[in-house]
Amino acid sequence: MDKKGILLVISGFSGAGKGTVVNRLREKYDEYALSISMTSRKPRPTDVEGETYFFVTREKFEKTIAENGLLEYAEYCGNYYGTPRAFVEEQLNAGKNVILEIEIQGATNIKKAFPESLLIFITPPSAAELEKRLKGRGTETDEVIAKRLKRAYEESDGMDTYDYIVVNDELEECVDEVHRIIDLARRQPLRMKSFIGEMKEQLKVYDK
């Protein structure tokens, strides 16, 4: 297998279980690493440098932007948040598949900045199941749930920009399916190189 890992972008509707899928994927297989974002906001008491975020000054963040050091970034409530290119590439070169758990707009930006990335969208088997899961949390009002479902409808327009759609009906099957997709994506270039080499060698006999 090719030693270099793959940048994996995982998105999904709120309530689809994408966070659970990511956590289980990392528990079950050891070749995955979660991308750590850079931010200009101040650390909170529970934050850990290099685990929660990479904390930098606003000036340092803007310098990183100018140096094309981020795969994507955005500003929220006066603070910058972004994906550091150097950290991602370091993990990929170490053979890790780096996971970015972000929304559709961020996924599109990643694909532009990193065309070889793989975009996977996690979805429940039906809209009714999505509503059931949101209500089953028991942590949100009907009004908030309605907003999340409306947002899911809006996000459905971007589903066709993803490389793969994986249905999260049974968790372990979903996790294994995501892993199979990544495994194939890592093996395919190597298989193709091998095939091309063999074909060129066979065609030598016609070089007269």
SERO-4910 file (N, C-alpha, C, O; in steps of 0.05 Angstrom, whole numbers):
BEGIN
 pado doro    nc1    nc2    nc3   cac1   cac2   cac3    cc1    cc2    cc3    oc1    oc2    oc3
  Met    A     17    -24      0      0      0      0     18     25      0     39     26     12
  Asp    A      8     46    -14     22     71    -14     24     81     14      5     82     29
  Lys    A     49     90     22     54     98     50     38    124     57     29    127     79
  Lys    A     36    142     37     23    167     43     -7    163     49    -20    148     35
  Gly    A    -17    178     69    -45    176     76    -62    193     58    -53    205     39
  Ile    A    -88    193     64   -108    208     49   -122    228     67   -127    223     90
  Leu    A   -127    252     56   -142    272     70   -171    266     66   -182    267     44
  Leu    A   -185    260     88   -213    252     88   -230    273    100   -227    280    123
  Val    A   -249    283     84   -268    303     94   -295    289     99   -306    277     81
  Ile    A   -304    290    123   -329    277    131   -350    299    139   -345    315    157
  Ser    A   -372    299    125   -394    317    131   -419    301    134   -420    277    130
  Gly    A   -441    315    143   -466    301    145   -486    320    160   -478    339    172
  Phe    A   -511    313    157   -532    328    171   -528    326    201   -518    306    212
  Ser    A   -537    347    215   -537    346    244   -556    323    252   -580    323    244
  Gly    A   -546    304    268   -563    282    276   -557    256    260   -568    235    265
  Ala    A   -540    259    239   -533    236    223   -514    217    236   -511    193    228
  Gly    A   -500    227    257   -482    210    272   -453    210    262   -438    192    267
  Lys    A   -446    232    247   -419    233    235   -397    234    257   -376    222    253
  Gly    A   -403    248    279   -383    249    300   -378    222    313   -355    215    319
  Thr    A   -399    207    316   -397    179    327   -382    162    308   -365    145    316
  Val    A   -387    165    282   -373    149    261   -343    155    262   -327    137    261
  Val    A   -336    181    264   -308    189    265   -294    177    290   -272    166    288
  Asn    A   -307    180    313   -295    169    337   -291    139    336   -270    129    344
  Arg    A   -311    125    325   -309     96    323   -288     87    303   -274     67    307
  Leu    A   -286    102    282   -265     97    261   -237     98    273   -220     82    267
  Arg    A   -233    118    290   -207    122    303   -201    101    324   -179     93    329
  Glu    A   -223     92    337   -220     71    357   -213     44    345   -198     28    355
  Lys    A   -226     39    322   -225     13    309   -200      9    292   -190    -14    290
  Tyr    A   -190     30    280   -167     28    262   -146     49    271   -153     71    278
  Asp    A   -121     41    269   -100     59    280    -87     77    260    -69     92    267
  Glu    A    -97     77    234    -84     94    214    -98    120    209    -94    133    189
  Tyr    A   -114    129    229   -129    154    226   -120    175    246   -114    168    269
  Ala    A   -119    199    237   -113    222    255   -133    244    250   -142    248    228
  Leu    A   -141    257    272   -161    279    270   -146    305    266   -127    311    281
  Ser    A   -154    320    246   -141    345    241   -146    364    264   -167    365    276
  Ile    A   -125    379    271   -127    399    293   -127    427    281   -109    434    266
  Ser    A   -147    442    287   -150    469    275   -132    489    290   -124    486    313
  Met    A   -126    510    275   -112    533    286   -132    555    292   -151    559    276
  Thr    A   -129    570    314   -147    591    320   -133    615    333   -112    612    345
  Ser    A   -145    638    329   -134    662    341   -148    669    368   -141    689    381
  Arg    A   -168    653    375   -181    659    401   -164    651    424   -146    634    422
  Lys    A   -170    662    447   -155    656    471   -162    628    482   -185    620    480
  Pro    A   -143    614    493   -149    587    504   -167    590    528   -165    609    544
  Arg    A   -184    570    532   -201    568    556   -187    549    575   -169    535    568
  Pro    A   -195    549    600   -182    533    620   -181    503    613   -162    489    621
  Thr    A   -201    493    599   -202    465    592   -187    458    566   -184    435    559
  Asp    A   -178    479    552   -164    474    526   -136    463    530   -123    469    550
  Val    A   -127    447    511   -100    437    512    -87    444    485    -96    436    464
  Glu    A    -65    458    486    -50    465    462    -41    441    447    -30    422    458
  Gly    A    -47    441    421    -40    418    404    -59    395    404    -56    376    390
  Glu    A    -80    397    421   -101    377    422   -128    389    416   -142    380    398
  Thr    A   -135    410    431   -160    424    425   -157    441    400   -173    438    381
  Tyr    A   -137    457    400   -130    475    378   -100    480    379    -87    475    399
  Phe    A    -90    492    357    -64    506    357    -71    535    362    -83    548    344
  Phe    A    -63    546    384    -70    574    391    -48    593    382    -24    589    389
  Val    A    -55    613    366    -36    633    356    -48    660    359    -72    663    364
  Thr    A    -32    681    356    -42    708    356    -56    714    330    -52    700    310
  Arg    A    -72    735    330    -86    743    305    -65    750    283    -69    743    260
  Glu    A    -43    763    292    -22    770    273     -9    745    260     -4    744    236
  Lys    A     -4    725    277      8    700    267    -12    686    248     -3    674    228
  Phe    A    -37    686    255    -57    673    238    -57    687    210    -57    673    190
  Glu    A    -58    714    210    -59    728    185    -34    724    169    -34    725    144
  Lys    A    -11    721    182     14    716    169     13    688    155     22    684    133
  Thr    A      0    669    169     -3    642    159    -21    642    134    -16    628    115
  Ile    A    -42    658    135    -59    661    112    -43    672     88    -45    661     66
  Ala    A    -28    693     92    -12    705     71      8    686     59     15    688     35
  Glu    A     18    667     75     38    648     66     25    623     55     39    603     49
  Asn    A     -1    623     51    -16    600     40    -12    576     58     -9    553     49
  Gly    A    -11    581     84     -7    559    103    -32    545    114    -30    528    131
  Leu    A    -55    553    103    -80    541    112    -95    529     88    -96    540     66
  Leu    A   -107    506     92   -123    493     71   -150    507     69   -161    510     47
  Glu    A   -160    517     91   -185    532     92   -186    547    118   -174    539    138
  Tyr    A   -201    569    118   -204    584    143   -229    601    142   -240    606    120
  Ala    A   -238    609    165   -262    627    167   -259    643    192   -243    637    210
  Glu    A   -275    664    194   -275    682    218   -302    681    231   -322    686    217
  Tyr    A   -303    675    256   -328    674    271   -325    690    297   -306    687    312
  Cys    A   -344    708    301   -344    725    326   -317    738    331   -309    739    354
  Gly    A   -305    748    311   -279    762    314   -255    745    317   -233    756    321
  Asn    A   -257    718    315   -234    701    316   -232    684    291   -252    676    279
  Tyr    A   -207    678    284   -202    661    261   -200    632    269   -192    625    291
  Tyr    A   -209    614    251   -207    585    254   -199    574    227   -210    582    206
  Gly    A   -180    556    226   -171    545    200   -156    519    203   -150    510    225
  Thr    A   -152    506    180   -138    480    179   -109    484    170   -105    491    147
  Pro    A    -90    481    188    -62    485    180    -51    464    160    -53    440    165
  Arg    A    -41    474    138    -31    457    117     -7    440    127     -6    416    120
  Ala    A     11    451    142     35    437    150     29    413    167     40    391    163
  Phe    A     10    416    186      3    394    204    -10    371    188     -3    348    192
  Val    A    -28    378    170    -42    358    154    -22    343    137    -22    318    136
  Glu    A     -4    357    123     16    344    105     36    327    121     44    306    112
  Glu    A     43    336    145     60    320    162     48    293    170     61    272    169
  Gln    A     22    294    177      8    269    184      4    251    160      7    227    162
  Leu    A     -2    263    136     -5    247    112     21    233    104     20    210     97
  Asn    A     43    248    106     69    237     99     77    215    118     94    198    112
  Ala    A     66    215    143     72    195    162     54    170    158     56    151    173
  Gly    A     37    171    138     20    148    132     -8    149    144    -23    130    142
  Lys    A    -14    171    158    -40    173    171    -61    184    152    -55    202    135
  Asn    A    -85    174    154   -108    185    140   -119    207    158   -129    202    180
  Val    A   -118    232    148   -126    254    165   -156    261    161   -164    266    138
  Ile    A   -171    262    183   -199    267    182   -206    296    188   -197    307    208
  Leu    A   -221    309    170   -232    335    175   -262    332    177   -275    323    158
  Glu    A   -274    339    200   -303    337    203   -314    365    201   -315    380    220
  Ile    A   -323    372    177   -331    400    171   -357    400    154   -365    379    143
  Glu    A   -369    423    151   -394    425    136   -388    428    106   -365    429     98
  Ile    A   -410    429     91   -407    428     61   -390    450     50   -373    445     33
  Gln    A   -394    475     59   -379    497     48   -349    494     52   -333    498     35
  Gly    A   -342    485     77   -314    480     83   -303    457     67   -280    458     58
  Ala    A   -319    437     62   -311    414     46   -304    422     18   -284    413      6
  Thr    A   -321    439      7   -316    449    -21   -290    464    -22   -275    462    -42
  Asn    A   -284    480     -2   -259    496     -1   -235    477      1   -215    482    -12
  Ile    A   -238    456     17   -216    437     20   -210    423     -7   -187    420    -14
  Lys    A   -231    416    -22   -228    402    -47   -213    420    -67   -197    410    -83
  Lys    A   -219    446    -66   -205    465    -84   -176    467    -77   -158    468    -94
  Ala    A   -170    469    -51   -143    472    -41   -127    447    -42   -102    447    -45
  Phe    A   -141    424    -39   -128    398    -38   -144    378    -55   -159    362    -44
  Pro    A   -140    379    -81   -157    363   -100   -157    333    -95   -176    320   -101
  Glu    A   -135    323    -84   -133    294    -79   -148    285    -54   -148    262    -47
  Ser    A   -160    304    -40   -176    297    -16   -200    281    -24   -209    282    -47
  Leu    A   -211    266     -5   -234    249    -10   -257    259      7   -255    261     32
  Leu    A   -280    265     -5   -303    276      9   -324    254     13   -334    242     -6
  Ile    A   -332    249     38   -352    230     45   -375    243     61   -370    257     80
  Phe    A   -399    238     52   -422    250     66   -437    228     80   -445    208     68
  Ile    A   -441    231    106   -455    211    123   -485    220    126   -491    242    133
  Thr    A   -502    201    120   -531    207    121   -547    184    134   -539    161    131
  Pro    A   -568    190    148   -586    169    157   -601    157    133   -600    169    112
  Pro    A   -614    134    137   -628    122    114   -652    137    104   -661    132     81
  Ser    A   -663    155    120   -687    170    111   -689    196    127   -677    199    148
  Ala    A   -706    214    116   -711    239    131   -727    234    157   -722    247    177
  Ala    A   -744    214    156   -759    206    180   -741    196    202   -745    203    225
  Glu    A   -720    181    194   -701    171    214   -684    194    225   -678    194    248
  Leu    A   -678    213    208   -663    237    217   -679    252    238   -668    259    259
  Glu    A   -705    256    233   -722    270    252   -723    254    278   -723    265    300
  Lys    A   -726    228    276   -727    210    299   -702    212    316   -704    214    341
  Arg    A   -679    213    304   -654    215    319   -651    242    332   -642    243    355
  Leu    A   -659    263    319   -657    289    331   -675    291    355   -668    302    376
  Lys    A   -699    281    353   -718    281    376   -709    262    398   -713    268    422
  Gly    A   -695    240    390   -686    221    410   -664    231    428   -659    220    449
  Arg    A   -650    252    419   -630    264    436   -642    275    462   -630    272    483
  Gly    A   -665    286    460   -679    297    483   -665    322    494   -669    329    518
  Thr    A   -649    335    478   -634    358    488   -642    385    474   -632    406    482
  Glu    A   -660    383    455   -667    407    440   -698    411    438   -713    391    439
  Thr    A   -706    435    435   -735    441    432   -744    434    404   -728    430    386
  Asp    A   -770    432    401   -782    426    375   -774    448    355   -770    442    331
  Glu    A   -772    472    365   -764    495    347   -736    491    336   -731    495    312
  Val    A   -718    483    353   -690    479    345   -688    455    325   -674    456    306
  Ile    A   -703    434    332   -704    410    314   -714    418    287   -704    408    267
  Ala    A   -735    434    286   -746    443    260   -725    458    244   -724    455    220
  Lys    A   -709    475    258   -688    490    244   -667    472    233   -656    476    212
  Arg    A   -660    451    249   -640    432    240   -650    416    215   -634    411    197
  Leu    A   -675    409    215   -686    395    192   -687    413    167   -683    404    145
  Lys    A   -694    438    172   -694    457    149   -665    461    138   -661    462    114
  Arg    A   -646    462    157   -618    464    148   -610    439    133   -594    441    114
  Ala    A   -619    416    141   -613    391    127   -623    392     99   -610    383     80
  Tyr    A   -647    402     95   -659    405     68   -641    423     51   -636    417     28
  Glu    A   -631    445     63   -614    463     48   -587    450     41   -577    453     19
  Glu    A   -577    435     60   -551    421     55   -553    399     35   -533    392     22
  Ser    A   -577    388     31   -580    366     12   -573    374    -16   -567    357    -33
  Asp    A   -575    400    -22   -567    409    -49   -538    404    -55   -530    402    -78
  Gly    A   -521    402    -34   -492    399    -38   -483    370    -37   -459    365    -39
  Met    A   -501    352    -32   -493    324    -29   -479    312    -54   -461    296    -52
  Asp    A   -487    322    -77   -476    311   -102   -448    320   -108   -436    312   -127
  Thr    A   -437    338    -91   -409    347    -95   -390    328    -80   -366    330    -83
  Tyr    A   -400    309    -65   -384    290    -50   -376    266    -67   -391    258    -85
  Asp    A   -353    255    -61   -344    231    -75   -360    206    -68   -365    189    -85
  Tyr    A   -368    204    -43   -384    181    -34   -405    190    -14   -402    209      2
  Ile    A   -428    177    -16   -450    180      4   -451    153     19   -454    132      7
  Val    A   -449    154     46   -450    130     62   -473    132     81   -475    151     96
  Val    A   -491    112     80   -514    112     97   -507    100    125   -497     78    127
  Asn    A   -513    116    145   -508    107    173   -533     95    184   -548    109    199
  Asp    A   -538     70    177   -562     56    187   -553     40    212   -565     42    233
  Glu    A   -532     23    208   -520      8    230   -492     18    233   -476     17    214
  Leu    A   -485     27    257   -459     41    261   -435     25    251   -419     36    236
  Glu    A   -432      1    260   -408    -14    253   -405    -19    223   -383    -18    212
  Glu    A   -428    -24    210   -427    -27    181   -419     -1    167   -404     -2    148
  Cys    A   -429     21    177   -422     47    166   -392     53    169   -379     62    151
  Val    A   -382     48    193   -353     52    199   -336     35    181   -316     45    169
  Asp    A   -343     10    178   -328     -8    161   -330      0    131   -310     -3    117
  Glu    A   -353     10    123   -356     19     95   -338     43     89   -325     44     69
  Val    A   -337     62    108   -319     85    105   -290     75    103   -275     85     87
  His    A   -283     57    121   -256     47    120   -249     33     94   -227     36     84
  Arg    A   -268     17     83   -263      4     58   -259     24     35   -242     20     18
  Ile    A   -274     45     35   -271     66     15   -243     78     16   -230     82     -4
  Ile    A   -234     84     40   -207     96     44   -185     76     36   -166     83     23
  Asp    A   -189     51     44   -169     30     38   -166     27      8   -144     25     -3
  Leu    A   -189     27     -7   -188     24    -36   -175     49    -48   -160     46    -67
  Ala    A   -182     73    -38   -171     97    -49   -140     98    -46   -126    109    -63
  Arg    A   -130     86    -24   -101     85    -21    -88     64    -38    -65     68    -47
  Arg    A   -102     42    -43    -90     21    -59    -91     26    -89    -74     18   -104
  Gln    A   -112     39    -97   -117     41   -126    -95     54   -142    -87     44   -162
  Pro    A    -83     77   -132    -61     89   -147    -37     70   -150    -24     69   -171
  Leu    A    -32     54   -129    -10     35   -130    -15     13   -149      2      5   -165
  Arg    A    -40      3   -149    -48    -18   -169    -46     -7   -197    -36    -21   -215
  Met    A    -54     18   -201    -54     29   -228    -25     32   -238    -19     27   -261
  Lys    A     -7     41   -220     21     44   -227     33     17   -235     48     15   -254
  Ser    A     25     -3   -220     35    -30   -225     25    -40   -252     40    -52   -268
  Phe    A      0    -35   -258    -12    -44   -283      1    -30   -307      7    -43   -327
  Ile    A      5     -4   -304     17     12   -325     45      1   -331     54     -1   -354
  Gly    A     60     -4   -309     88    -14   -313     88    -41   -327    104    -45   -345
  Glu    A     69    -59   -319     68    -85   -332     60    -83   -362     71    -96   -379
  Met    A     41    -65   -368     32    -62   -395     54    -51   -413     58    -60   -436
  Lys    A     69    -31   -402     91    -20   -418    112    -40   -424    124    -41   -445
  Glu    A    117    -58   -404    137    -79   -407    128    -99   -428    145   -107   -445
  Gln    A    103   -106   -428     92   -125   -448     93   -113   -476     97   -127   -496
  Leu    A     88    -86   -478     87    -73   -504    114    -69   -517    116    -62   -540
  Lys    A    135    -74   -501    162    -70   -512    167    -87   -537    182    -79   -554
  Val    A    155   -110   -537    160   -129   -560    150   -117   -586    159   -126   -608
  Tyr    A    133    -97   -585    123    -85   -610    139    -60   -618    134    -48   -638
  Asp    A    159    -53   -601    176    -30   -607    198    -38   -627    221    -41   -619
  Lys    A    191    -40   -652    210    -49   -673    213    -27   -694    229    -30   -713
***
